[in-house]
Amino acid sequence: MAMIVESILSTRLSTQSRSLFKTVTWRCIAAADTFLIGWLITGNLAFAGSIASVEVLTKMGLYYMHERAWARVDWGFKER
């Protein structure tokens, strides 16, 4: 099974739209996590929401840039 996955990954290129979709879906998960942590620490839903809102905007851009940079790196792929 691992060989099949490796084979698929090594023959396909990551597109910008894939990176963007991964960015958005990951940020939804991460924002919920940040909101929950903020709420547990502060006990204030409004403050937790403010923290999560700012965090979504900054980290979405950072993640997208990180993802696109890694799409250009050949390291970690095995030759067939």
Secondary structure, DSSP 8 states (H G I E B T S, - for coil): -HHHHHHHHHH----HHHHHHHHHHHHHHHHHHHHHHHHHHH--HHHHHHHHHHHHHHHHHHHHHHHHHHHT--TT----
